[in-house]
Amino acid sequence: MRFNGAIATALYSSAVLLGHAHAEDVEDGSSTTSVEEAATTSTLEKPTFTPSDIKAPFFEQFTDDWETRWKPSHAKKEDSKATEEWVYVGEWAVEEPGVFKAIEGDKGLVVKNPAAHHAISAKFPKKIDNRGKSLVVQYEVKLQSEYPTFYLDSAFWEPCLPQDVDGLECGGAYMKLLQDNKKLHAEEFSNASPYIIMFGPDKCGATNKVHFIFRHKNPKTGEYEEKHLKSAPMARIVKTTTLYTLIVHADNTFDIQIDGESMKSGNLLEDFTPSVNPEKEIDDPKDTKPDDWVDEARIPDPDATKPEDWDEDAPFEIPDEEATKPDDWLDDEPPMIPDPEAEKPEDWDDEEDGDWIPPTVPNPKCEEAAGCGKWERPTKRNPDYKGKWTPEYIDNPAYKGVWKPRKITNPDYFEDKTPAKFEPMGAIGFEIWTMQNNILFDNIYIGHSVEDAVKLKNETFDIKHKIEQAEEEESKPKPADPPKTATETSFREDPINYIRQKVDLFYSIAKNDPVQAVKMLPEVAGGIGALIVTFVVLIIGIVGMTSGGPPPPVKKAAEKVQESVVDAKDQVADAASTGAEKVQAEVNKRTARSSGAGD
């Protein structure tokens, strides 16, 4: 056909710009692949778990023989408020973390079932008695679920149900060090099992604290009383591992640490409620206030009299006599009129329903005037209003002060100067009701050496915490890339936008300096020139067909066009390298102008 050469020329000229763009994209292809691989390949080196050689009265890393020490409880949960009995049916497992695993082969004790009661305990090889020694309790907690919503012993706080959570974390993961006695049987462990110390995190609703509670025995009555830490530190609710440490020294001082950092320190005799030791004196329960005791500090002045001009009946507001009726006030128009569009219902029976009365609507005439109906003066504050008269108050001459019962010696008084001498402990237990699973406990140390606890922290927590933080950072969504300019967008990413931006930039430069535009963007200039020549060739071909004369040498013209395009591109290729900096400068100018317009 006569148009074969012209069509070939058009296709070639249209591909000049695309070919240049594709060539640029191919040059950058290798770097794009390497970036993607770098983003998805973790460079973190994870060590392999090796049991620690630390010795302690009780030390647990949940190795393969853990089941010989830990026994799940199947007792019934005692709750006087509950209307039904609860049985500990929740399952436990020892497994590696499912979130941010830092050490290969490192396993922990994991709560497996949501919406179930869990209880598990392990007896100590020998009872732990810290008398004359420091007591060190340390363990790791990992809340692997997105929103850890779990609940512990209801004797200490109310359950936090899912509808109350509303997307907020709710839960606790504290341990109990159980009292050593003959009744201590693992299969019977429950919320009612007597404990000596309860320690660990708890967050639910407004509660967010690290519990430290110890049960103290009254030496006179033999009864036990819970002593709660005042101003407890806040728990850390994160998906990485958190290390909780409690140190109680023989001198009654204590220190609570989170991730090795001291968060709360104090004294067992001063920082707990109720106090360890009762008051030496108490109010006499038999003492009563005398009948003639006057405890009113101030009384109305009996000599005061009401002034003669005091009018208690004067109203608070009176009509404003200076007000005048507006000229456009419509006295004869009612504020409300029957709705002219209302119609009597077809099923309305006057005999049964009575006379039908249409509903009323605001009078439209009143909207255009100052008002309708009977005009009344507005009211204003009455300058003579004083209200009800009352006498002034004076100091009561008969006042004796606030009555207090007399003090007597407290018959139950005792003084325990060494509450840190806790009663012997025989086991450790976790008693949990959880609405969410995957709570993990690991590296439990209960002993007397602060140095060994620090050594264990260095061997385990410090290593895994660093890796977990790095993995958590890698897992965060990458920030969105800023919009790319014409020089940054690749043809492969967005070919249409790439070409549009190139042509738009060429047009912007050409309006001020066409020669400079050709030097900066030779591929655009060559493509536009080729399209113009191709259009001319097509017009000549159409004219030749309609005139009936001999066909023009279209093929030769197309070849000349191709040669001219190649020559033009070669001529401006040298200018392209020096013009690249100018292109970027022009882009910066356009970006600045766009930002200025946006401001």
C-alpha angles and dihedrals in degrees: 000000000000092000099053093095093043092049091048090051091050092050091048094049092047090053096051093084093038092050092052091049093048091050090054090049093051090052090057096041098095094054092050092056093049092051092052091049091049091052094054100037117084115219094192115123112214121204123222120250116260120180114248121244092219114131123213141150085260125010123163129185095158098244122175094284094056093117090067089065106031122065124186114226124236096183124126117262112243114223122154091196096054121094093207137040121257124210124199100245098149116122128229130204138180111227145135119278117275092207126055097348106199107174122042112238094009108138135187141188108272133194105229110184128063119215094021139109113251129191129166134160142179127208119229116243086238130005114272115234116178098185107142090005139084118259116221121189119180134163143150127245125194120186100200099174121092092241111016104210109174136140135213137196107341089215087080106037142001119263117263107223123205094254088056094050096066093186096314124121113259125179153081137229108189126148132222126221102211126221115256109241142129092266093061104117120155094218090057098048112132143143088284095057109117114249135187102206133018115192136168148069127318128176126168126141109317091354116095115152148118105246122224110176127160129185113230125198119226104229091210103045100023090228123136124231129189116238113204124202113246118226094010117195120257121263121239111238104195136131093239123080118283122199118215120194131183121189121185116183127205090249090066095255119129139190129200116201132188116199088347095305119117109242103167133013132171147115130296090225095053112028104052135084128248093031118251092234121045124229117280091227130035136185114278104249090204096054115102133188114261116248092238094050110127113206099164106111095193132028137183112276104259091202096055119109133192114257115250093238093052106116109192091182095059109119121242091234133028133190114276103244092191094060118103131200113258115251093237095051109132107217095176097049118088116226091231128039134183112275105259091204095052117108130199110254114252093233093052111126112198092199094052101027099034128230111337113239118193117232118258129241132189113283107253090211090063091058091063095045134057090258148312139242128024112354117226128186115256118243130243137191112287108238090204095054113120104154127213114346119235128178121247120259123246135184111282109243090202094052112131099180134250110328118235128180115250119262123249133183111278106245090202095050119134135157121223108186094179110048087152087077092091120191114262115284122216108181148007124235143182115206112183142162108196137183089196133042138214099072105155129204124190147159097028113189123184115171145093106274120095089185092057090049090052091047090051090050090053093048097046121008098040092052098045095040092058092050093044092052091050092049091047090052091049091049094056115104112265115244115258115263115249117251110281124234125229090270093050103043113092123220091234093055096050117353096179094049091044093056093041092053092047093051092044091053091047091052093049092052094041092058089067102027119007093184091053090049091055091049094048098043107025093160091059092046092049092048093049092047092050091050091052093050090046091052090052092049090051091052091051090050092051092048090049092053095050095046093054092225126130113298115259118246092268095163093055090047091052091051090051090050092053091049091049092050092051092047092048092051092048091050094054097037091087091053092051095073094051091042095055092084090050090051091056090046091052090048090052091051092051091047091050092049090049091050091048092051090049091052 
